[in-house]
Amino acid sequence: MLSINSLFPPVNKWEWKQIINPNFFSWTVDKTPLSGYKSIIWLWITYFSVIAIIKLYMRNKKPFNMNKFTSFNNKVFIAWSIILTVLSGYNLFDKLSKFNIIEIYCEHETTTKGLWPYITYLYYLNKIYQLTGSIILTFKKKSLRHYHIWRHIYAIPLIYSWLNNRMNYSTLAVFVNSFVHSFLYIYSWKISVDVDKAPFYKKKIIFFQSLQFVASFAICIPHVFFYILSHYPQIIPNKFYIQNDLKCDGLIPFFMTLIGNIFFFVGFIRIHIKDLKILNNTFYQAYISYLNEIAPDKLTKNQKKYLNKKPSHLSMSQKKGVKNKKKVNKNNHQGSKKSTSDKK
């Protein structure tokens, strides 16, 4: 008979010491805190329920001032991202310094314990904590994009699959993501405090994010290569590449990661399409300028026109601000005309 307790995660069985000390960490379903499919389902239920309750509560209220909470949250994200970058970077450097590049993707261990699973687990907890960002936006009465919601929702089972199915190169994925997000969260924190005090790299934010997607796709390629060699020993180069019974697992999380990256990338392009065009124009102008220096006679008429044109460095949000200012000025001008005509 189905009991009520069987519907909930076995919190009483969780070993909380695994979170604090990496030496005790060993990914075990229903023993490691927030592991098991029930934990993920209840995280989803809690997330959507809290968002729905806040929306009902805020329906007839003014937006809350959440600047302090936003600033605090960004500081937590910054600290978390830097810690993950340092830990994953140390793990990668340790393997690269010993020329164990293959062991980034393959392992001798058959259990999920040690430094790389612990780093991935911290990243998993980080993705769960990131759900608080949606709650803050809801209190501000900001509209939540479908991309924003599903990106956070999908990230949790995705990272869970890295641990549950032993995707060894997850440390590399954590390093790439955390390194880029360190800059993004510093940027978010700075502009949340004062818009005019944005970091010097504010115009490169879209470039950083684009670079993250390129790197995310690139690091997947060696995994396919080593997985085939590891599971199909009849291939001739296998003896040269895969030695000492190394196992390259994680095909299911690989496909989940690939699908997730495609989904995230498409959503990213849809949101930042205008900013990406500006970024592309910047690269194109740099190329034409270089070509003008080394071989000006080879420039076409269109390239010469483009070179002489004054570039616009306004981002999508800045352009919207300019448009809004023009509309306000236009309305004010029309209002002043009406008032003068009424006086007459």
N, C-alpha and C positions, 0 to 999 in steps of 0.2 A: 504493500500500500504506500502511496506517495505521501510523504510527510512534508510539513511546511519548511522544516529545516533544510530539506534536500533542494529547495528552490533557491537558497541563499549560499554565498561563498562560505566555506568553513573557516571563519575568522579565528575560532578558538585553536585551530591547528597551525596557524601562521607562525613562522619563526622570525620574529622581529629583529633578532640580532644579525640576520643576513643583510639588512639595510645598512647597518652601522659599520660592520667589519667585513671587508672583502675576503678575508681568510675563511670566514664561515659561509661564504656565499656558494650555493649550489642550486641552480635552477631546478626546482621540483614543483610540479603542478600541485596546487592546494596546500603546499607547505611554505613556499616563497610568498610573501605578502603581495596581494593583488594579482596572483597567478590563477589560471583556470578560466575557462570560457564564461563561467557564471559571473566572475568579477567584471569582465568586459561588458556583458549584457547589463549588469546592474549599474555600471558606470554610465552607459548610454541612457538607461532609464532615468537615472538621477540627473544627468546633464539636461535632457529635454524637459523633464519635469520642472527643474529649477528655472530654466529659461521661460517656460510657459507661465509659471507662478509669478515671476518678476514682471513679465509683460502685462498680466492681468492687474497686478498691483500698481503698475506705473501708468495704466491706461488714462487716468484723469489727473495725473500729477505732472509737474514740471521735471525736466531732466535733473538728476542729481549731479552735484559737483564731485567728480570722482578723481580729480587731479592728483590728490595725495595717494590714493589707492593705485592709480595708474603708474605714478612715479615709483612707488614701492614694488609693484609687480615687475616693472621693467628692470629694477635693480636686482631682483631675485633672478630674473631671466638672464641678465648679464653675468651674474656670479655663477649660475648653473652652467651657462654656455662656456665660460672661460675654464671652469673646472673640468668639464667634459673634453674641451679642446686639449688641455694640458695632459690629462690622463690618457686619452686615446692617442695623442701625439707621442707620449712617452712609450706606449706599447708598440706603436708602429716604428718609432726610431730604434727601439731595442731589437726588433726583428730585422730591420734594414741594415743596422750596424753589423749584424752577424751574417749578412747576406742571405737571410732566410725569407726572401720575397714570397716564395711559394707558401710559407706558413701563415701569411696574411690571409690566404684563401683556404688553406688546408691545415688540419690538426691531427696530432697523434691521439689526443684524448677522445673518448667516446661519451664522456659525461660533460654536462654544461656547467663547469665550475672553473674558477680562476679569474684572472684580471679582465680578459676581454668580455666574458659574459656579465661580469659585475658592471663594467662601463656601459654595456648595452642596457642593462637593467636600470641604471641611473638615468639613462636617456629615455627609457620607457616611463619612469616616474615623472620625468620632466614633461613628456607629452601629455600625461594625465593632468599635471598642474597647469599646463597651458590652457586648459578648458576654462580657467578662471577669467581669462581675457574676454571671453564671450559674455560672462556674467557682468563684468564691468561695463562693456558696451551696451548691454541691455538696460542697466541702470541709467546710462547716459541717453537712452532712447535712440540709439544709433541703429540703423537697419543692419541686420546680419546677412551678409551675402551667403548664397548657397555654397559657394566655393569655400568661404571661411568655415562654415559649419562642417561640411563633409570632409574637408582637409584634416580638421582636428579629430573627427570621428574615425576616419579611416586610418589615421596614424597609429592609433592605439593597437588594433589587431595586427597591423603591419609589423610594428616593433615586437609585439608578442610572438609573431611567427619567426622572427629572427632568433629569438631565444629558444622557442619550443622545437624548432627544426634545425638548430645549429647552423646558422648562416655565419661562417667564420669571418668573412670580410665586413661584418657589421661595424667593427671598430673603425675601419676606414671610412665607412658611410657616416658614422657618428662624428668623426674628425672633420670631414668636409662640411657637414651640416652645421655643427656647433661653431666652427671657425667663422663661417659666413654670418651666422645668426648673432655672434658676439657684436659685430659691427652694426647689424640691423637693430638690435635692442639698445645699443648705445645711442644710435640715431633717434629711435622712438622715445627714449628717456629724455634726451636733450630737448627735442621739440615739444614734449609734453610739459616741460618746465618753462621753456621760452622758445617760441617759434624762431625768433631772430638769432638764437644761439645754436643753430644746427651745426653739426661737425663739418670739417673741411671737405669730407668726401661725400657730401649730400648729393652731388650730381652724379656720383658713381654707384648709387644704391642699386639702380636697375641693372648695372653692369655686374655687380657682385651677385645678385640673384640669378642672372642669366648664366654666370660662370658656375654657380652651384648646380644648376640643372645639367649643364654640359659635363661637369665632373661626375655627377650622379649616374649619368648614362655610361660614361667612359669606364668607371671602376667596375661595372657589371661585366664587361667583355672578358677579362681574364678568368672570371669565375666560371663562365661557360666552358672555356678551354680546359681549365684544370678539372672541372667536374667530369667532362667526357673522358679525360685521361685516367682519372681515378676510378671510374666505374666501368671502364671498358679496357681492361689490361691487354687485350689483343692488339691494340694500336702500337705500332713500332716505337714512336718517340716516348712512350710511356715510361720506360726504364730510365730514360735520361732525366725526365722532369719530375716524376713522382717516385719517391724513394722512401724506405723505412716505414712502409704501411701507412702512409699519410692518407687521410680521408677528407675529401672535399664535398661536404654535404650542403644542403640548403637549397634544393631546386624549387620547392614550393614558395619559400619566401623570396627567392630570386624573381619569380614570375609576379608575385604580389608587389614587389618593389618596382618592377618594370611597369606594371599597370598603373601603380600609384604615381610614379614619376611622369608618365604620359598624361594622366588626369590632372596632376598639379601643374604641369607645364602648359597644357591647353588653357586651364583656368587663369594662370599667370599672364599668358599672352592676351586673353580676352580683356583682362583688367588694365594691363599696361601697354596696350598696343600702340598708343600714341607716343608714350615714352620710349618704346623700343624703336619706333621710326626715327625719333630724334637721335637715339644712340647710334642707329645705323647710318644716319646722315653725318654724324660726327666722324665715324670711321671712314666713310666715303670721302668726306672733305679732306681728311688727313692723307688719304691715298692720292687724291688729285694734287694736293699741295706737294707731296713727295715727287709725284710724276712731273709736276711743273718745274721742280728744281733740277731733276736729272735729265729730262727729255721734254722740254716745253713744246717742241715742234710736233710731238706726237699727240698732243691734246686735241680732242675733237671740239667742234663749235659748242656743243651742249656742255662739255666739261669746262670750257672757258667761261661760259655763262654762269655755270654753277659755282665756279671759283670766285667770280666777281660779285656773286650774290651775298648779301649780308645774312649770316646764319642766325636762326632763332634758337636760343638755349632755354626757352620756357618749357617747363614740364607740363603734363596734362593738368595737374592741380593748379599750377600757376596761371595757365591759359584760362581755366574756369574762373579764377579770381579776377582776371582782367576783364573777361566777358561780363561778370556780375557787376563790376565797377562801372562799365560802360552803360549797362542797363539802368543802374541806380542814377547815374548822371543824366541819362536820357529822360527818366521819369521825373527827376527834379527839375529839369529844364522845361518839360511839358507842364509840370505843376506851376512853375513860375509864370509861364505864358498865360495859363488859365486865370491865375490870380490877378495879373495885370489887366486882362480883358474884363474881368468882373469889376475891377475898380473903375474902369472907363464907363 
